[in-house]
Amino acid sequence: MNKTFVFHYLSKMTLAGSALFLLPAIVSLIYGEFDIVLAFVAVGAGLAVLSLPAALIKPKSKDMYTKESLVIVALLWIVFSIAGAMPFFVSGEIPHFVDALFESVSGFTTTGSTILTDIEALSHGMMFWRSFTHWIGGMGILVLALAVFPSSKDSMYLMRAECPGPQVGKFVPKGKNTAVYMYSIYGALTVLTVILLCAGGMPLFDSVCHAMGTAGTGGFGIKNAGVAFYDSAYIDGVITVMMILFGVNFNIFYFMLIRRFRDVAKNLELRVYLIIIAVSTVLIGANIYPIYESVGSSFRYAVFQVASVMTTTGFATADFNLWPAFSQMVLIMLMFIGACAGSTGGGFKVQRLIIIAKNMGKFFKKLLHPKSVNLVTSEDKAMDADTVHGVHCYLGIYLFLMLASMLLVSVDNQDFATSFTSVVSCFNNIGPGINRVGPMENFSFFSDFSKCILSLNMLLGRLECLPMMILFIPSIWKKKF
């Protein structure tokens, strides 16, 4: 492995990322929170100073392949998670470092789980920073860097390592142009969300924070009661629609911009995604009707929670801890499915579910007709065997790591639903779970050990395991370039 280039590139991206702390510092300055301004400036300056020496040393070789890109992505997310925790810790707003790290990891991975018991006690700068980490992490730290700064010919290696989903397509031949298009669409949809929320009477600061949380499908709120604080059907509707949109593969939006509507219409993943949301909404709406005694209210709360969980956003307008077991089971199933590949959402991904379902169909056809030739197709094209094999391998890794994490977290001796759904929620980057980690609860009661395990789960889930796992392979570090 080209270690010199890895640490040079990592330092360069960290140096560039230090500028991100200026925006929350400006917000803090606007609200007269001068001690918080100093915290952000100090962290940003410290990060820049530490990364500058290695960023200035140019490596002899700039060749980058899959292993280098995976290591760069994993290390960069770890560095940013630690750096993101420092403003919380330095300012004293989250005085325990493990708690600050949990909050930071939850932000960047767009999970939305929190250890805070009183969110409204935070300063405006810290509230903004929590939501801003969602926005940065939603599309990807390196994708942002590739969109803003000159990139190498091998930039697609980095995008494949960081972008979620079994298939990473690119809009245009150059990785940099792909990143620019992705962030342009991402930014435009975020601004649209801000405008629509403001139109519904939500204050500008609140609108910006909720828009960033919605765009990144993160779910950090700025009110203790969450979105339910505003008690507005209009605001619920806007956030519901935008969550669903941000859970769609961004290729779809690009196809719409260039008028390739036929490609949009025949996209199977999009159809399955929308069908799952519709069916789940109907099932839960019917199940909770006796609670709300109104079709309109039942639909409003059902569709919001379904969209929030399916897209792994994590906002809540109702405490589904109080819902019937059937509705809770539907939501838990949605936690595993997740959003579309190539979206800002987490989870196993609808595309993978489709591939596994098609491969199962192929298996049964082969069983009944041994001499038949059956291919797994996607958009009328045969999928190569490596892609199908990769999906099944990922499923095995996904389940193994999740089960191992559940075993480790169970050491805290919480009830089964709490231990089970806390891991499912963090691994799939959702936010709330069931019982003690429900939508109106938090993760503060877990031990430091469990918080570290859950933080690792968030990183594993956001990067889809491989970049993080490769760090623990000794041969990667022993080989010299």
N, C-alpha and C positions, 0 to 999 in steps of 0.2 A: 504494500500500500504506500502511496505517496504521502507520507506523514507530514512532510514540510509544507506541501500544498494545502493539505487539510487544515492545519493550524493557521496558515496564512489566510486562507479563505474565511475560516471561522472568525478570525480576528478582524478581518475587513468588514464582514457582515455585522459583527458586534459593535465595531466603531460606528458604522452607519446607523445601527439601531439605537445608539445612545441618544440620537437626536429626538427619538420618539418621546422622551421624558420632558421635552420642552412644552408640548401641547398641554398636558395636565398641569404643568407649572404655570402656564398662562391662565388657565381656568382658575387655578387657586389664587393667582394675582388679582383677577377680576373680582373675586369674592373677598378679597382682603385677608386671605389665609396665608400670611407671610411665612409662618413656620413650616407650612406644607410646601410652599414654593421652594424653600431652602432644601427640604428633603428631596424633592424631585431633581433640583439642580445638582445637588451633591451626588446623588446616585448616577445621574447621566454623565457628569464630569468624571466621576470615578471609573465608570465603565469605559469611557473614552481613553482615559490615561492608561488603564490596564491593557487595553487592546491595541493601542497605537504601535508599540515596538514591533510586535509580530506582524502587524498589518503592513509595516514599511519594508520588512525583509521580503524580497522577491524570491520565490522558489526557482530552482534551476529548471524544473519541469512543471508545466501547467496541465499535464494530461490528467483527465478525470474520468473514471469509470464508475460502474454501479457501486462498488464497495466504498469508494471515496465519498460518493454522494450520500449514501446511507449514513455513514459516520458523521459527515458534516451536518446533515439534518438533525440527527439524534443529539449531537453535542450542542448545536445551536439552540434547540428547544430546551435543553437542560440549563444552559447559560441564561437564556431569557427568562426562564421560570424563576431562577434564583435572583436575577437582577430585578424582575418584576415584584418579588417579595420585599425587596429592600425598602421602598418608600413606605409600605405599611409598617415595617419593623422600625426603621429609623425615626419616623414621625411619632411612634408610640401608639398609633391607632390600633395596631394589632401587635402587642408587645411580645408575644411568644413567637419565635421564629418558625417553628413547625406549622403553626396556624397561618402565619403570613405566607409561607411557601405553599400550603394547601390552597389558599385563596388565589395565589398567583397562578399556579398550575391549572386550577379550575377555570380561571379567566382565559388564559392563552389557549387551552384545549377546548374552549367553548362548552365546558361541562355545566357550570352554573351552580354546582354544589357549594355550600358556604358553611363556615364555622361561626359566622357572625350571628349574635342573638339580637342585636339592635342595629339594623342597617342605617336607620335614620340618624344615628349618632355620629356617623362618619362625616368628614368635611366634604364640601362640594368637589374639591380636587380629587379626593380618594374615590368618591362615587363615580366621577368621570373616568378615572384610571381603571377601575374595575370593568366598566362597560367598554372602554377603549381596548383593553386586552382582548375582549371578545372579538372586536372588529378586526384587530390585527391577526389574531389566530384563526378567524373564520376562513379566510381565503389562504392564509399561510404566510409565515414570516419571510421565507425565502422568495415566495411568489411576489410579495411586495417589493423586496429588494431587486428582483429581476425586472419588475415593471419600472422602477425608478432609475436604477444604475445600469451602466453598460454590462452586458453579460457575455460569457464565453460561448463558443460553439457547442459546448457540452451542457448548456443550461437545462436542457430537457431531462438530463439525468437527475438534476435536483428537483425538478417539478414532479417527476415520476415518484421520487422518494418521499415527497411531502404531500402531494395531492391525494385525497382519498379516493378509493374505489378500485375495482378490479381492472379497469381499463382507463388509461389516461390518454385522452385524445388532445390534439392541439388544433386550434382554429386555423393557424397559418404556419408556414414552414419554420419560422424562427421562434425559439422559445421565448425571447424577450417580447416579441409582438404578441404572442399568446398571453403572456402575463399582463401586458398593457390592456388588451381587450378584456381579460377577466376582471381586472380591477376597475376598468371603466364602467362595465356593466354593474359590478358590485357597488361601486360608489354612487352610480345613478339611482339604483334601487334603494340605497340607504337614504339618499336625499329625498326621494319620493316618499319614503316612510316618514321622515321628519315632517314634511309638509302636510301629509294626511293626518298625522297625530296632532299637529298644531291646529289644523282646521277643526278638530274635534274638541278643542278647548284645553288640551294638555299643554302646560307651560313649556317654553322652548328648551330649557335645560333638561326637563324630564323627557321631552320628545327625542332629543339627541341621544340621551342615554338608552332609552328603550329601542330606538332605531338601531343603534350599534349592537345591542343585545339580540335584536331580532335578525339583523343581517348576518351576524356570526353564528346564529342559532345557539346562543349561549344561555341567556335567561337570567343574568344578574339583574335584579331589580333595585330600585332606590327607595322603596317603601317597604315597611315590615309586612304589610298585607299584600305585597306584590301588585300585579295589574288590577286585582280586585279592589284596590284602594280607590280607583277612579270611578268604579261602578257605572260604566258607560258601555252600552251595547255597541255604539259606533266605534269606540276605541278597541273593544274586544274584536269587532269585525275586521278592522284595519290590520291589527296584529295577526289575527288568524290567517287572513289572505296572504300577508307578506311572509309569514312563517312558511306557508305552503310553497310560495314562490321560491324562497331561499333554499328549500329542500329539493328543488328541481336541478338536474344536471345543467350547468351553465352553457353547455353546448347548445341546448335548446334555445336559449335567449339569443345566442349568436346566429343560429339558423333563422330565427324570426327576423333579426335585423337585416339579414341578407336575402330575405324573402324565400327561404327554402322551407315553405310551409308543409310540403309533402313529407319531408324528413321529420318534421315535428309530429305530424299526424300519425305516421307509422311507427313512432318510437314506442316500443313495447314497455320499456321500463316506466315511462311517463304514465301510460295507461294503467299499468298495474298499481303504481304509486297512488294515483287518484282514486282508483277503485277501492284499494285498501282503506284509504281515508274515509270514503263515502260509506262503505259497509260498516266500518267500526263506529262511525258517528251514529248511524241508524241503530245499531245494536245497543250501544251505550245510552243513546237518547231514549230508547224504549225502556231500558232497564232502570233508568233514574227518573222516569216520568212520575212515579208515585211521590218522589221527594219534592219535586218542583211544581207538580200539578198544573203544568202549562207546556204545551208543545213547543212554543217559542223559547221559553227559558231552558227547557231540556235540551233543545237543539243548540242553543247558544253556548251552554256550558260543556256539552258533549263535544262539539266540533272544535272548541278552543283547546280543550285538554287533549283531544286526539291529535290535532295538528301540532301541539306543543311537544308531545311525547314522540310522535312519529318522526318529526324533524329534529328531534333531540334538542329542542330549544330549552324547555324547562320552565317557561312562564306558567303561572297558574291563576285562575280566577275562581277556583272552587277547591275545597279540600277533599280530594278523592279518597282520602283515608276513611271518610264517612260514607262512601258509596258502597253499593252491594258488591259481594265478592266477584260476581260475573264481570262487572265493569272493571274492577281492578285487574282481573286476569287478562282481559282484552288489552288494557294499557301495558301490562307486563310483556305481552306478546309483541306489542308495537315497539317496546324498548329494544327488543332483540333485532327487529327488522330494520329500523332506522330509515334514513332518507335515501335519495338517489345517489349513485356514484357521480363524482364530479360536482357535488353540491357542497355547501358549507356544513351540512348535517353529518351526524355520526352514525353509529350502529353498524350492523353487519352489511347493510346496503341492499336495496331492492334488486339491483342487477345480479348480485351474487345469488340471491334467493331464486331468481328466474333461471340462472344457469344450472343450479342444483336441481330444480324442478324438471328442467328439460333433460338433464342427464339421467334422472330417475326414469323419465319416460322412455329414453333411449334404452336403458337397462331392461325394462319390462318388454319392450318391443323385440329386443334381441333374444330375450328368454323365450318368447312365443314363436319368433321367426329367426332361428339361429343364423340362416344364410343371408338375411337382409342386411343392407348397408344403411345405418342410421347415423346422422350427423347432428351435433348440437349447433343450432344456428342462432345468429343475432342480427336483426335487421336484414333478414334474407341472405345473410352471408354465413358460411360455415366458420365456426370458431376453431382455432387451432387447439390441438390437444394440450399444449403447455398451459394455455389460459384456463381451460377446464380443470386440469390437474392442479393448477395453482389455487383455484377457488376452494377445492376440496382440502388441500393442504392448509390453507388459511383457516378453514372451518375447524380443523383439528387443533391448530395452534390456539385459535380463539377460545375454544371450549376448554382446552387444557389449562391455559393461563387463568381463565375466569374461575374454574373450579379450584385451582390451587390458591387463588386469592381469597375465595370464600372460606377455605379451610384456615388460612392465616388470620383473616379478620374475625373468625368465630372465636378466637382466643379471648376477645373482649367479652364473651359470654352474653351477647345481646340475643334477642329472640330471632327465630329463623327468618321471618319476613324482613326484619331490619338488616341482618347480615347479608342475606341473599340479594335483596334489591339495592343495597348500598353499593355492592360490587358491580351488579348489572348496570346500575345508573352511572357509576364512574367510568367503567370500561367502555360503555357505549356513549359517553359524553352527554348524558341526559340532564342530570341535576337532581330532581326529587326521586324518591323511591316510595316505599310503603312503611307504615307504622312510624318509628322514631325518626325516619329520614323522609317523611311525607312532605307534601308541597308547602305546608305551613311550618315545617320543622327545620332543623339544621344538623350539621355533622360535628358540633362542638364536643359532644359527649364521648367521642371515640378517643382511644389512647393515642399517644404520639406514634406508636408502632403502626397502628391501623391507619392513621392519617397518611403515613409515609407509603404504606401499601396501596391505599386508595389513590394517592397522588401518582404513583407509578402506573396504576391502572389507567388513569386519565391519559397519561403520555402514551402508553401502549395502544390505547384505543384510538387516540387522535392520529397517531402515525402508523396505525395498523400493524403494530408489533415488530415488523422486521427491522426498521432502523434502530429501535431500542435494543432488540435482542442481539444484533450483530456486534454491539459494544462488548458483549460478554463472551465472544468467541476468541480464544487466545491466539489462534493462528493469524487472525486479521492484524494483530499488533506485532507479531513476531516477524512477519515477512517484511523485507526491506524493498523499497522501490529500486 
